[in-house]
Structure formats: structure tokens, C-alpha cells
Amino acid sequence: MSAPTLSPDQVNTALSQLPGWSVKEGKLHRQFQFGSFVEAFGFMSSVALVAEAMGHHPEWFNVYNRVTIDLTTHDSGGITAKDIALATKANELAR
């Protein structure tokens, strides 16, 4: 069963608690920057373990020390609480 999509107001409320995140092309979007490729890859590995445990996987892109993440719940057709939860965890792991 797919998760319910959040309303624009719900997304905006969540964004107020998610520093660095925005909505781009209907997805939660953020670019993280690290001191090196190894730090960026380590971050991706940590997020990958969380995403796998959640059964919710990001769209992401890595170039050297930058990791760009886009989150949406494909089977729901938009942003859901799953995306907010994964974005929150990514912010925690990036510290």
C-alpha cells in the first residue's frame, strides 16, 4: 500500500525543519558538500544503510565531494512522510 502524499502546506511545514532542503521538480532536493570524495562516499554509504532499512531509496548523484539527493515516493506520486524521514536522517548523518 502506498503512503499518502503530503499537501503543499504539509511539505512547507516540514521544510521549515529541514535546513538546506527545497522542492525542485516535485521532489525534495538538497546538495551536500563534504571535504573530500571519501567523506561524500562515506555519507552515501551511511544513508544507503538507512534507506535500505526503510525500504525507501533516494535518487542521488555524486561528483567528487558533492552529493545531490532528490526524494519522492514513486508509488504514491509525490512527497510523503517517508521522504521527510529520510531527508531528516540525511541531515543528521551529514553533521
DRENTORKOL-3810 file (N, C-alpha, C; in nm, 4 decimals):
REM DRENTORKOL-3810
@n.u->0.0847; n.v->-0.1185; n.w->0.0000; ca.u->0.0000; ca.v->0.0000; ca.w->0.0000; c.u->0.0888; c.v->0.1242; c.w->0.0000
@n.u->0.0585; n.v->0.2178; n.w->-0.0851; ca.u->0.1412; ca.v->0.3378; ca.w->-0.0950; c.u->0.1059; c.v->0.4379; c.w->0.0151
@n.u->0.2055; n.v->0.5164; n.w->0.0526; ca.u->0.1885; ca.v->0.6189; ca.w->0.1554; c.u->0.1140; c.v->0.7377; c.w->0.0959
@n.u->0.0328; n.v->0.8072; n.w->0.1781; ca.u->-0.0371; ca.v->0.9252; ca.w->0.1250; c.u->0.0607; c.v->1.0400; c.w->0.0987
@n.u->0.0373; n.v->1.1110; n.w->-0.0109; ca.u->0.1213; ca.v->1.2277; ca.w->-0.0400; c.u->0.0855; c.v->1.3407; c.w->0.0559
@n.u->0.1835; n.v->1.4245; n.w->0.0809; ca.u->0.1639; ca.v->1.5394; ca.w->0.1681; c.u->0.1119; c.v->1.6581; c.w->0.0864
@n.u->0.0318; n.v->1.7403; n.w->0.1500; ca.u->-0.0175; ca.v->1.8613; ca.w->0.0849; c.u->0.0974; c.v->1.9618; c.w->0.0745
@n.u->0.0851; n.v->2.0610; n.w->-0.0129; ca.u->0.1892; ca.v->2.1643; ca.w->-0.0199; c.u->0.2149; c.v->2.2311; c.w->0.1155
@n.u->0.1087; n.v->2.2546; n.w->0.1932; ca.u->0.1274; ca.v->2.3146; ca.w->0.3257; c.u->0.2050; c.v->2.2223; c.w->0.4181
@n.u->0.1753; n.v->2.0932; n.w->0.4129; ca.u->0.2486; ca.v->1.9971; ca.w->0.4957; c.u->0.3960; c.v->1.9915; c.w->0.4552
@n.u->0.4217; n.v->1.9960; n.w->0.3252; ca.u->0.5607; ca.v->1.9948; ca.w->0.2771; c.u->0.6327; c.v->2.1208; c.w->0.3241
@n.u->0.5683; n.v->2.2358; n.w->0.3111; ca.u->0.6309; ca.v->2.3615; ca.w->0.3544; c.u->0.6591; c.v->2.3618; c.w->0.5038
@n.u->0.5677; n.v->2.3078; n.w->0.5829; ca.u->0.5905; ca.v->2.2973; ca.w->0.7273; c.u->0.7109; c.v->2.2083; c.w->0.7550
@n.u->0.7193; n.v->2.0959; n.w->0.6859; ca.u->0.8336; ca.v->2.0053; ca.w->0.7042; c.u->0.9637; c.v->2.0719; c.w->0.6621
@n.u->0.9607; n.v->2.1465; n.w->0.5517; ca.u->1.0817; ca.v->2.2141; ca.w->0.5037; c.u->1.1354; c.v->2.3144; c.w->0.6050
@n.u->1.0475; n.v->2.3719; n.w->0.6839; ca.u->1.0935; ca.v->2.4679; ca.w->0.7850; c.u->1.1798; c.v->2.3998; c.w->0.8906
@n.u->1.1703; n.v->2.2680; n.w->0.8996; ca.u->1.2505; ca.v->2.1900; ca.w->0.9941; c.u->1.3634; c.v->2.1136; c.w->0.9251
@n.u->1.3829; n.v->2.1372; n.w->0.7958; ca.u->1.4839; ca.v->2.0649; ca.w->0.7172; c.u->1.5798; c.v->2.1641; c.w->0.6511
@n.u->1.6771; n.v->2.2140; n.w->0.7266; ca.u->1.7714; ca.v->2.3101; ca.w->0.6690; c.u->1.8385; c.v->2.2548; c.w->0.5427
@n.u->1.8445; n.v->2.3386; n.w->0.4389; ca.u->1.9133; ca.v->2.3030; ca.w->0.3155; c.u->1.8257; c.v->2.2373; c.w->0.2108
@n.u->1.7081; n.v->2.1903; n.w->0.2490; ca.u->1.6190; ca.v->2.1215; ca.w->0.1560; c.u->1.5213; c.v->2.2195; c.w->0.0924
@n.u->1.4825; n.v->2.1885; n.w->-0.0310; ca.u->1.3812; ca.v->2.2647; ca.w->-0.1026; c.u->1.3005; c.v->2.1663; c.w->-0.1862
@n.u->1.2014; n.v->2.2174; n.w->-0.2563; ca.u->1.1281; ca.v->2.1347; ca.w->-0.3523; c.u->1.1729; c.v->2.1767; c.w->-0.4908
@n.u->1.2158; n.v->2.0806; n.w->-0.5676; ca.u->1.2596; ca.v->2.1049; ca.w->-0.7055; c.u->1.1976; c.v->1.9965; c.w->-0.7926
@n.u->1.1214; n.v->2.0388; n.w->-0.8915; ca.u->1.0551; ca.v->1.9464; ca.w->-0.9847; c.u->0.9718; c.v->1.8427; c.w->-0.9108
@n.u->0.9021; n.v->1.8869; n.w->-0.8045; ca.u->0.8123; ca.v->1.7992; ca.w->-0.7312; c.u->0.8786; c.v->1.7013; c.w->-0.6366
@n.u->1.0069; n.v->1.7208; n.w->-0.6114; ca.u->1.0818; ca.v->1.6308; ca.w->-0.5231; c.u->1.1536; c.v->1.7126; c.w->-0.4166
@n.u->1.1741; n.v->1.6503; n.w->-0.2991; ca.u->1.2621; ca.v->1.7129; ca.w->-0.2011; c.u->1.4023; c.v->1.7095; c.w->-0.2583
@n.u->1.4757; n.v->1.8191; n.w->-0.2455; ca.u->1.6050; ca.v->1.8322; ca.w->-0.3124; c.u->1.7057; c.v->1.8983; c.w->-0.2187
@n.u->1.8260; n.v->1.8430; n.w->-0.2173; ca.u->1.9354; ca.v->1.9070; ca.w->-0.1434; c.u->2.0689; c.v->1.8609; c.w->-0.2000
@n.u->2.1646; n.v->1.9532; n.w->-0.1987; ca.u->2.3028; ca.v->1.9179; ca.w->-0.2317; c.u->2.3865; c.v->1.9318; c.w->-0.1044
@n.u->2.4588; n.v->1.8271; n.w->-0.0730; ca.u->2.5509; ca.v->1.8260; ca.w->0.0397; c.u->2.6919; c.v->1.8407; c.w->-0.0146
@n.u->2.7774; n.v->1.9081; n.w->0.0590; ca.u->2.9179; ca.v->1.9207; ca.w->0.0189; c.u->3.0059; c.v->1.8793; c.w->0.1362
@n.u->3.1085; n.v->1.8021; n.w->0.1052; ca.u->3.1987; ca.v->1.7480; ca.w->0.2063; c.u->3.3420; c.v->1.7886; c.w->0.1754
@n.u->3.4329; n.v->1.7555; n.w->0.2644; ca.u->3.5723; ca.v->1.7931; ca.w->0.2481; c.u->3.6476; c.v->1.7116; c.w->0.1452
@n.u->3.5940; n.v->1.5944; n.w->0.1118; ca.u->3.6651; ca.v->1.5065; ca.w->0.0181; c.u->3.5669; c.v->1.4069; c.w->-0.0421
@n.u->3.6137; n.v->1.3363; n.w->-0.1419; ca.u->3.5350; ca.v->1.2294; ca.w->-0.2026; c.u->3.5063; c.v->1.1197; c.w->-0.1010
@n.u->3.6056; n.v->1.0853; n.w->-0.0206; ca.u->3.5883; ca.v->0.9778; ca.w->0.0777; c.u->3.4784; c.v->1.0139; c.w->0.1780
@n.u->3.4744; n.v->1.1399; n.w->0.2227; ca.u->3.3686; ca.v->1.1828; ca.w->0.3148; c.u->3.2324; c.v->1.1754; c.w->0.2466
@n.u->3.2254; n.v->1.2191; n.w->0.1214; ca.u->3.0992; ca.v->1.2146; ca.w->0.0473; c.u->3.0526; c.v->1.0700; c.w->0.0300
@n.u->3.1443; n.v->0.9822; n.w->-0.0031; ca.u->3.1096; ca.v->0.8417; ca.w->-0.0232; c.u->3.0700; c.v->0.7764; c.w->0.1087
@n.u->3.1377; n.v->0.8120; n.w->0.2165; ca.u->3.1012; ca.v->0.7609; ca.w->0.3481; c.u->2.9594; c.v->0.8025; c.w->0.3856
@n.u->2.9253; n.v->0.9274; n.w->0.3574; ca.u->2.7901; ca.v->0.9767; ca.w->0.3813; c.u->2.6890; c.v->0.8955; c.w->0.2999
@n.u->2.7189; n.v->0.8732; n.w->0.1728; ca.u->2.6289; ca.v->0.7953; ca.w->0.0881; c.u->2.6109; c.v->0.6541; c.w->0.1427
@n.u->2.7193; n.v->0.5940; n.w->0.1901; ca.u->2.7098; ca.v->0.4590; ca.w->0.2470; c.u->2.6205; c.v->0.4581; c.w->0.3698
@n.u->2.6340; n.v->0.5593; n.w->0.4544; ca.u->2.5507; ca.v->0.5677; ca.w->0.5745; c.u->2.4038; c.v->0.5864; c.w->0.5388
@n.u->2.3766; n.v->0.6756; n.w->0.4437; ca.u->2.2382; ca.v->0.6976; ca.w->0.4002; c.u->2.1838; c.v->0.5709; c.w->0.3342
@n.u->2.2670; n.v->0.5006; n.w->0.2590; ca.u->2.2223; ca.v->0.3783; ca.w->0.1918; c.u->2.1740; c.v->0.2746; c.w->0.2932
@n.u->2.2426; n.v->0.2613; n.w->0.4048; ca.u->2.2011; ca.v->0.1648; ca.w->0.5073; c.u->2.0658; c.v->0.2030; c.w->0.5669
@n.u->2.0458; n.v->0.3316; n.w->0.5934; ca.u->1.9179; ca.v->0.3802; ca.w->0.6459; c.u->1.8074; c.v->0.3594; c.w->0.5423
@n.u->1.8362; n.v->0.3961; n.w->0.4175; ca.u->1.7368; ca.v->0.3832; ca.w->0.3109; c.u->1.6950; c.v->0.2378; c.w->0.2927
@n.u->1.7899; n.v->0.1476; n.w->0.2975; ca.u->1.7591; ca.v->0.0051; ca.w->0.2819; c.u->1.6717; c.v->-0.0434; c.w->0.3970
@n.u->1.7043; n.v->-0.0004; n.w->0.5201; ca.u->1.6244; ca.v->-0.0398; ca.w->0.6360; c.u->1.4822; c.v->0.0150; c.w->0.6261
@n.u->1.4677; n.v->0.1344; n.w->0.5672; ca.u->1.3357; ca.v->0.1957; ca.w->0.5489; c.u->1.2606; c.v->0.1369; c.w->0.4293
@n.u->1.3335; n.v->0.0723; n.w->0.3397; ca.u->1.2730; ca.v->0.0275; ca.w->0.2144; c.u->1.2348; c.v->0.1452; c.w->0.1270
@n.u->1.3134; n.v->0.2524; n.w->0.1372; ca.u->1.2832; ca.v->0.3762; ca.w->0.0653; c.u->1.4148; c.v->0.4330; c.w->0.0118
@n.u->1.4322; n.v->0.4342; n.w->-0.1184; ca.u->1.5626; ca.v->0.4617; ca.w->-0.1773; c.u->1.5660; c.v->0.5959; c.w->-0.2503
@n.u->1.6750; n.v->0.6708; n.w->-0.2309; ca.u->1.6851; ca.v->0.8040; ca.w->-0.2918; c.u->1.7269; c.v->0.7988; c.w->-0.4386
@n.u->1.6966; n.v->0.9072; n.w->-0.5063; ca.u->1.7612; ca.v->0.9369; ca.w->-0.6343; c.u->1.8786; c.v->1.0246; c.w->-0.5944
@n.u->1.9995; n.v->0.9877; n.w->-0.6347; ca.u->2.1127; ca.v->1.0706; ca.w->-0.5951; c.u->2.2233; c.v->1.0673; c.w->-0.6967
@n.u->2.3127; n.v->1.1633; n.w->-0.6808; ca.u->2.4198; ca.v->1.1856; ca.w->-0.7768; c.u->2.5411; c.v->1.2341; c.w->-0.6990
@n.u->2.6561; n.v->1.1792; n.w->-0.7314; ca.u->2.7795; ca.v->1.2166; ca.w->-0.6617; c.u->2.8844; c.v->1.2601; c.w->-0.7616
@n.u->2.9429; n.v->1.3760; n.w->-0.7354; ca.u->3.0611; ca.v->1.4219; ca.w->-0.8072; c.u->3.1603; c.v->1.4683; c.w->-0.7023
@n.u->3.2731; n.v->1.4026; n.w->-0.6981; ca.u->3.3807; ca.v->1.4289; ca.w->-0.6041; c.u->3.3289; c.v->1.4474; c.w->-0.4614
@n.u->3.3218; n.v->1.5704; n.w->-0.4114; ca.u->3.2837; ca.v->1.5922; ca.w->-0.2714; c.u->3.1386; c.v->1.6378; c.w->-0.2548
@n.u->3.0599; n.v->1.6289; n.w->-0.3618; ca.u->2.9198; ca.v->1.6720; ca.w->-0.3571; c.u->2.8262; c.v->1.5524; c.w->-0.3765
@n.u->2.7194; n.v->1.5528; n.w->-0.2990; ca.u->2.6143; ca.v->1.4523; ca.w->-0.3130; c.u->2.4825; c.v->1.5272; c.w->-0.3266
@n.u->2.4126; n.v->1.5050; n.w->-0.4362; ca.u->2.2824; ca.v->1.5657; ca.w->-0.4591; c.u->2.1767; c.v->1.4574; c.w->-0.4407
@n.u->2.0767; n.v->1.4885; n.w->-0.3583; ca.u->1.9709; ca.v->1.3916; ca.w->-0.3293; c.u->1.8366; c.v->1.4513; c.w->-0.3694
@n.u->1.7562; n.v->1.3705; n.w->-0.4379; ca.u->1.6173; ca.v->1.4028; ca.w->-0.4682; c.u->1.5311; c.v->1.2911; c.w->-0.4102
@n.u->1.4263; n.v->1.3299; n.w->-0.3380; ca.u->1.3398; ca.v->1.2319; ca.w->-0.2729; c.u->1.1955; c.v->1.2504; c.w->-0.3158
@n.u->1.1352; n.v->1.1410; n.w->-0.3546; ca.u->0.9923; ca.v->1.1345; ca.w->-0.3828; c.u->0.9513; c.v->0.9896; c.w->-0.3635
@n.u->0.8256; n.v->0.9678; n.w->-0.3368; ca.u->0.7750; ca.v->0.8313; ca.w->-0.3214; c.u->0.7036; c.v->0.7962; c.w->-0.4513
@n.u->0.7733; n.v->0.7229; n.w->-0.5361; ca.u->0.7246; ca.v->0.6972; ca.w->-0.6719; c.u->0.5874; c.v->0.6307; c.w->-0.6735
@n.u->0.5655; n.v->0.5297; n.w->-0.5874; ca.u->0.4370; ca.v->0.4594; ca.w->-0.5924; c.u->0.3220; c.v->0.5427; c.w->-0.5369
@n.u->0.3538; n.v->0.6543; n.w->-0.4715; ca.u->0.2498; ca.v->0.7462; ca.w->-0.4228; c.u->0.2319; c.v->0.8661; c.w->-0.5149
@n.u->0.3298; n.v->0.8905; n.w->-0.6007; ca.u->0.3205; ca.v->1.0011; ca.w->-0.6950; c.u->0.3527; c.v->1.1371; c.w->-0.6363
@n.u->0.4337; n.v->1.1392; n.w->-0.5311; ca.u->0.4705; ca.v->1.2685; ca.w->-0.4729; c.u->0.5494; c.v->1.2525; c.w->-0.3446
@n.u->0.5594; n.v->1.3610; n.w->-0.2713; ca.u->0.6351; ca.v->1.3636; ca.w->-0.1466; c.u->0.5472; c.v->1.3102; c.w->-0.0335
@n.u->0.6044; n.v->1.2173; n.w->0.0438; ca.u->0.5324; ca.v->1.1578; ca.w->0.1567; c.u->0.6160; c.v->1.1712; c.w->0.2838
@n.u->0.5596; n.v->1.1235; n.w->0.3935; ca.u->0.6309; ca.v->1.1244; ca.w->0.5213; c.u->0.7603; c.v->1.0433; c.w->0.5124
@n.u->0.7650; n.v->0.9432; n.w->0.4256; ca.u->0.8882; ca.v->0.8650; ca.w->0.4075; c.u->1.0024; c.v->0.9543; c.w->0.3582
@n.u->0.9705; n.v->1.0450; n.w->0.2674; ca.u->1.0724; ca.v->1.1349; ca.w->0.2133; c.u->1.1214; c.v->1.2313; c.w->0.3210
@n.u->1.0290; n.v->1.2817; n.w->0.4010; ca.u->1.0658; ca.v->1.3723; ca.w->0.5102; c.u->1.1565; c.v->1.2993; c.w->0.6094
@n.u->1.1212; n.v->1.1762; n.w->0.6423; ca.u->1.2005; ca.v->1.0980; ca.w->0.7375; c.u->1.3417; c.v->1.0728; c.w->0.6847
@n.u->1.3539; n.v->1.0384; n.w->0.5568; ca.u->1.4863; ca.v->1.0117; ca.w->0.5010; c.u->1.5676; c.v->1.1411; c.w->0.4901
@n.u->1.5035; n.v->1.2513; n.w->0.4544; ca.u->1.5733; ca.v->1.3802; ca.w->0.4489; c.u->1.6235; c.v->1.4203; c.w->0.5873
@n.u->1.5415; n.v->1.3988; n.w->0.6881; ca.u->1.5807; ca.v->1.4297; ca.w->0.8258; c.u->1.7024; c.v->1.3477; c.w->0.8663
@n.u->1.7011; n.v->1.2204; n.w->0.8338; ca.u->1.8134; ca.v->1.1326; ca.w->0.8686; c.u->1.9386; c.v->1.1724; c.w->0.7910
@n.u->1.9233; n.v->1.2094; n.w->0.6646; ca.u->2.0396; ca.v->1.2529; ca.w->0.5848; c.u->2.1026; c.v->1.3749; c.w->0.6487
@n.u->2.0206; n.v->1.4705; n.w->0.6929; ca.u->2.0756; ca.v->1.5897; ca.w->0.7594; c.u->2.1532; c.v->1.5508; c.w->0.8844
@n.u->2.0972; n.v->1.4570; n.w->0.9615; ca.u->2.1666; ca.v->1.4116; ca.w->1.0836; c.u->2.3009; c.v->1.3466; c.w->1.0488
@n.u->2.3015; n.v->1.2642; n.w->0.9459; ca.u->2.4236; ca.v->1.1929; ca.w->0.9083; c.u->2.5296; c.v->1.2850; c.w->0.8480
@n.u->2.4880; n.v->1.3993; n.w->0.7943; ca.u->2.5823; ca.v->1.4922; ca.w->0.7309; c.u->2.6567; c.v->1.5769; c.w->0.8329
@n.u->2.6164; n.v->1.5748; n.w->0.9563; ca.u->2.6800; ca.v->1.6601; ca.w->1.0587; c.u->2.8201; c.v->1.6142; c.w->1.0905
END
